[in-house]
Amino acid sequence: MQALVFDPPRVRWLLAWLAGRVSPRALLGPLGGLRLREVDEPALPGDSWVRLRPRLAGICGSDLSLVMLRNHPATILQCFATFPSVLGHENVSEIVAVGADVRDWRVGQRVCVDPCLSCRPRHIQPLCAQCAAGRPSLCENPDRGDLPAGLILGVCGRTGGTWSSSFVAHASQLIAVPDSVSDEIAVLVDPVACAAHAVLRRPPRDGERVLILGGGIVALGVMAAIRALSCRNRVIAIARHADQVDRLRRFGADDVRVHPRDWQTARRYDDVAAALGGRRRAARFGNQAFLGGAELTYDCVGMGASLTDAMKWTAARGTVCLVGTTQIAVVDVTPLWLNELHMVGCNGRQIEVVDARPRHTYDVVFDWLASGRINLNGLLTHRFPLRDYRAAFEMLIQRGGRGVVKVAFEPG
């Protein structure tokens, strides 16, 4: 079968990284690690597994960072990945074969696959404390059991990934897609569920002002989840591009501020001060302090600079939720102790308790879709066959101001 295989450059990593800083397109060629290859279909690792055909496979921001070598080479996430590997974890898929012990799933059924390769897929008993509590994204055994090291599908060589015509998953990873939900909506469920999990981890409280950093699919998911929970808080969003304003407002933002990349730090901080009633005070060498701020901030960007801004723009004893996947970065942590902030990490999808019922985060999103509390129409903006992967990544690299939200592959 054809698949997009990632094998990160090792010996030539520095050369590839430097070339990518000059032109990101260089990492889509011989210097980069992504290739369209003919590979064997992965075998079922056991009788409780199924084989799936991806109908649509999304490109996550973490995938983009991996391919574009944006992560520090010393990131601890490398310890929990096996390369080369077929990339991709966001998906809506069709079951094409089931193992002998699979009882509740049938060939032809549409599913979304929770990508976490936790204790159950690894055939580990007893389950670790996190998996037993319904938190597979926090599994304590991502490098043990019957599978190679790999936190999720797409970074584990034995399971394959969704950027292919076939991959495998354990029955415990499957979530049924309702007939009323189209493929174009179902492929959005994973990133929206990750955003919803962040809001469910720390929902807005009465009277809190909420700040959202970012204007992409995760920021939209956070905004949608806040309104789906009937929270009436005032929400201010900080976007990068003007074309993100209408979408954020459609999802319920009260105020959207656009901060172009060429704005100086002082100008950005003055704009946020005007929105929140805070004030900026200049420090040395262009650094800025901020007094006042939002009581609750969701950082959906996931960079050192955005985390610094999030902490500075949060009021004393307020809360910052890390929704974007910041890794090794330069961060000014002064506000953390100076303003006695609370930091909340948010990772993936889990078993949530919503309306007094335990539900997988995917099912929570499906419930919200069915009830009309969220509407994801129009967020899948671009689709590409696997053979056009370079065009797909060029679209993402140049997405600013071009109406790009979610890009997906049609593996065929």
Buried (B, 14 or more C-beta within 10 A) or exposed (E): BBBBBBEBBEEEBEEBBEBBEEEBBBBBEEBBBBEBBEBEBBEBBBEBBBBBBBBBBBBBBBBBBBBBBBBEEEBEBBEBBBBBBBBBBBBBBBBBBBBEEBEEBEEEBBBBBBBBBBBBBBEBEEBBEBBEEBBBBBBBBBBEBEBBBBBBBBBBBBBBBBBBBBBBBBBBBBBBBEEEBBBBBBBBBBBBBBBBBBBBBBBBEEEBBBBBBBBBBBBBBBBBBBBBBEBEBBBBBBBBBEBBBEBBBEBBBBBBBBBEEEBEBEEBBBBBBEBBEBBBEEEEEEEBBBEBBBBBBBBBBBBBBBBBBBBBBBBEEBBBBBBBBBBEBEBBEBBBEEBEBEBBEBBBBBBBEBEEEEBBBBBBBBBBBEEEBBEBEEBBBBBBEBEBBBBBBBBBBEBEEEEBBBBBBBBE
